Amino acid sequence: MVCLSTGVFQMVRVYAGKAKGKCSAHTLRHTFAYSYLQSNPGDMVGLSQILGHSHLNTTAIHTLHRLEDLQERVEGM
């Protein structure tokens, strides 16, 4: 029996390959978390529950700014 998460990782890899792009389930998870926090600022507890984390410190990793956002902020100064 294949673990559900293993199946998702494989599925993402297959479709990313067909699209000739680079993507992983991990990247999708971080992107979701980042987007969720943009739409729901400060809802770390909610995000933690959605992601299935038992500690907020683990979820805090998803609050780090993306490089593109940091670059836009610097250029906008």
Buried (B, 14 or more C-beta within 10 A) or exposed (E): EEEEEEEEBEEBEEEBEEEEEEBEBEEBBBEBBBEBBEEEEEEBEEBBEEBEBEEEEEBEEBEEEEEEEEEEEEEEE
